Amino acid sequence: MTFEIKAKDVDVEAIMAAIRKRIEEKKAGLYTEEEIRAIAERRLDAVLDAHDFSSDLLADFRSQRWNFQFDPETIYRSSRGAVGQVLERIRRLLKPLQKLFWNPNPMIFALSRQADLNRYYVHLFHNLTLELTRLNLEAQELKNRNLQLQGRLEQLARREKTLESMVVYRAEDGKPSAK
């Protein structure tokens, strides 16, 4: 079904081209990946800052200073400067004696595994935040489209009632009759 509108002030082809362009833009998505990441980070800042978290937690979380690396020698190290170096030497000398009383390998394995799990959780939380932001934006867009469609439906219903009230029914003999 095609029809032609003949009006001097209306450029139907330009209007249709603009409509098609808007449809293509909506098909491409509302936001780019970079915009979604920026929105997700802003929302994460707002959520974490608004509650009982310390302000340093978010910076530490992003810098990954919280995730420690463990190896078999980690439990014998010290961070006390010159005194710590002496302690490290004493611990290395006493390592065989310590192993007589307890086995450090399960603890080292558990701590190493926990460090790996921490990295995976951060990756998972990051992806979850992005996907949740994307879904929230999509739900918001769908709600807006639903409201627009409801408005159009109400407008069409009013138009239909108006047109029905304007129709004059004619009897078979050609004279108007009220129904």
N, C-alpha and C positions, 0 to 999 in steps of 0.2 A: 504494500500500500504506500504509494508516494503521493505527495501533493506539493503544490508550488504556492508560495506566498509572494504576492506582487505588491510590494510597498517600497517607496523610495527611501525611507529612513531606516529600514531594517535590512541588515546584511546577514541573511540566514547562514550562509556558508561560513562566515567569520564566527558566528555564535556556535555553530556545530563544531568547528575546529577547536574553539576554546573549551567546549564541553569534552571533546575527545582527549584534549591535552590534559585536563583535570583528571579524567578517568585513568589515563596512563600514569599520571603522577601517583594516584592512590594505589594503583596496582603495584607500583615500585615500592611502596611502603611510606609510612609517614616520616620516619627518621632513618638516618644512616646509622651504621654500626658505631661510628665515633660519637654521634649525638646520643645514642642509647647508653654508651659507656659513661659519657659525661653526666647524663641524667641519673644513672644508677649510682655514680659516686657521690653526687650531690645529695641524693636521697639517703644514702648510707651515712653520710656525715650528719645529716639532720637527725636520723634515728639514733645514732650512737651518742651524739652530743646532747640529745634531749633527755637521756636517761642517766642512770647512776654510774656510767662508765667514766673513767678518768680521761682527760683530754689527750694524754700521751698514748692511750691504748690504740687509737686509730693510727697514729704515726708509727708506732711500733709494729702494728699489724701489717701495714703497707711496706715497711722497710725490711721485714723478715728478720729483725734482730732477735726475735723471740724463739726462733727455731735453732736449737743447738745441734751440733754434729758430734756424734759419739763414736769413738773407736776404742780398741782395747787399752790404749794408754791414757785415755781421758780421765779415768778415775784416779790416776797417780799424779796428775798435774796440779799446779797451784798457781793462783793469780796474785800472790802477795809480794811480788818484786824479788829483791835479793834473798829475803827470808824464804820465799816460795821456791827459789831454785835449790836452796839447801834442803827444804822439805821434799822436793821432787827426787833428789839424789837419795835421801834416806828411804823414801818409799820404794824406789827402784831396788835398793839393796835389800829391803825387807819383803819384796814381792814374793819370793819363794815361801817365806814364812807365813805371809798373809794367805797364800793359796792353800796352806795346810788347814787353816781355820775356816775359810769360806771360799766358795767358787764365784768369782766375779763375772764369769761368762754369761750366765742367765741375765744378770742385771745389765750388762753391756748390750746384749742382744735386745732386751726389752726397751732400753733407752734409744737404741738405734732405730728400732721399729717404730717407736713413738714419734721420733723426728720425721720419719718417712710419712707416717699417718698425718702429722701436722701439715706437711706440705700438700698432701692430697686433699685434706680438708679445706685449706686455703683456696686451692684451685676449684674445688667443688663449690664453696661459698661464693667465690667470684662469679662463676658461671651461673649459679643459682640467682644471684643478685641481678645479673644482666637479663636472664630469661624472665624473672619476675617483673622487672621494669618493662620489658618488651610486652609481656602479657597485660600488665596494668594499662599501658598506653593503648593497646589494641582494644581492651575492654572499654576504656573511656571513649575511644573513637566509635565503637559499636553502639554505646549508649547514646552518643550524640546523633548518630545516623538513625537510631530508633526514634528519637525525639523528632527529628526532621520528618521521618516517614509518618509518624503519628499526626504531625501538623498538616502534612499534605493530605492524609486520609480525612481528617476533619474538614479541611477546606473542600475536598471533593464531595463529601457528604452534604455540606451546606449548599454547594453548587447544585448537586442533584436535587435537593429539596426545593431550591429556588426554581430550577427548571421545571420540576414537576408541578409546582404551584402555578407556573405560567402557562402550562399546556391547557388548551381548551379542547375538550373532547367534542367531536362532531358525530352526530347521529348519521344513519345511512342516508337520510334524505338531505344531508348537507347543512342542516341547521345545527348551531352549537347547542350542546346539552351539558348540564353539570353532572358530574359524577362524584 
